[in-house]
Amino acid sequence: MAAKFAFFPPSPPSYELEEEEEAEDCGKKLRMVTGVSVRNNNNRKNVDVLRLETKRGNQVVAVYFKNPAASLTMLYSHGNAADLGQMYDLFCELSLHLRVNLMGYDYSGYGKSAGK
């Protein structure tokens, strides 16, 4: 019963994932798309969109913002009722202003992450 009150992923997810071709030896790179705007246009080289496999076999989506001035990396766990599409701009700003690398992720069942 408590899970029904605590689990509020945005529905539908606020973003989609697209694969774009990379160089032959690098494989495909993921890109985050929300509505009509495409994320990562200006700083695509500094942002990695990843699918990570959990111990339980679920795939969760994560974003990693690389800041060349960073000496630290922050792991950001967003709150309930949000997903990476909604947090993307905040993550970008935090990484720049705090001069840190920043990694954020969606929980299983949130955004385009699999599972519950």
N, C-alpha and C positions, 0 to 999 in steps of 0.2 A: 504494500500500500504506500509506503513512504517513497518508493521509487517513482510512483505515478505523480507525486507532488514535486519531486526533485529533478525530474528529467524533462527539460524544456528546450530541445534543439530547435533552431529556426526551421520552419517548414513552409515552403521548400527552402533548401540551402540558398544562401545569398551569393553563391559563386558556382562556376563550372570549371572543370580542368580541361585544357587542350594540350595535345602533344605537338611539339614543333620539331622539325628536322634539325639536327646538328651535324657537325662534321662526321665523316664515316667512322672514325675511331671513338667518338664520344657518345654515340647513341642518340636517344631522343630526350628532349628537355621538356618539362611540364611548365605550363603557363596558367595563371589564374585569370578567369574572365568573370566579370560581374555585369549583368545587364548588357548595355551597349558599350560600356567602357572596358578596355583591356588593361589589366594591371601589368606592372613591370615594364611598361613602354620606356620610361626614362631611365630606369635603373636596373634593367634586366640583368646586367652583368653582376650586380651586387645582391641579387635576390635569387635564392634557389627554392623552388617548389618541389616538395618531395613526397613520395608515398613510402611509409615505413611499416614494416611488418612487426606486429606485436608478438609476444610470447604465445598468445592464444591463437595466432594465425590471422588476426584482423589486420587490415591495412588502414593506417591512419594517415591523414594529410598533415604536413608540416611546412612551415616557411622559415627560411634562414636568411636573415639580413646581414650581409657582410659590410662592416665599416672599416675602411683602411686605417683609421685612427684608433681603433679599439685595442685595448689590452685585456679586456674581459668579455665574457659572453653571458648574456642574461637568458634564462629559460622562463618564458612567460606562459602561465596557465590561465587562460581567459575564464571569465565567470560563466554562469549558467545563462541560457537563452541567447547565446552569441555563437558565432562561428568565425572562421578565418577571414571570410569576405568582409565582415563587419569590422574586424580588428586590423585589417591590413594597413590602412592609413595611419592608425595610432602606432603600430609596430614600426613603420617607416620613420615616423617622427621621433619616437623614443630612441631608436638606434642612432639617428643623427644627433639629437640634442644631448643624449647621455654619453655619446661616443663609445658605444658598446656594439658588439655583435649581438643579434637577438634571434632567438628561436622560439617560435610559437607553434602550437599544434592544436588540432581538433580532437576531442575525445571520440571514442568509438560511438557511432550513431549521430555524430554532429557533422554538419557540412557534408563533404563527400567521403568522410571516413566510414568504413564498414562496421557492422556489428551494433551492439547495444550497450 
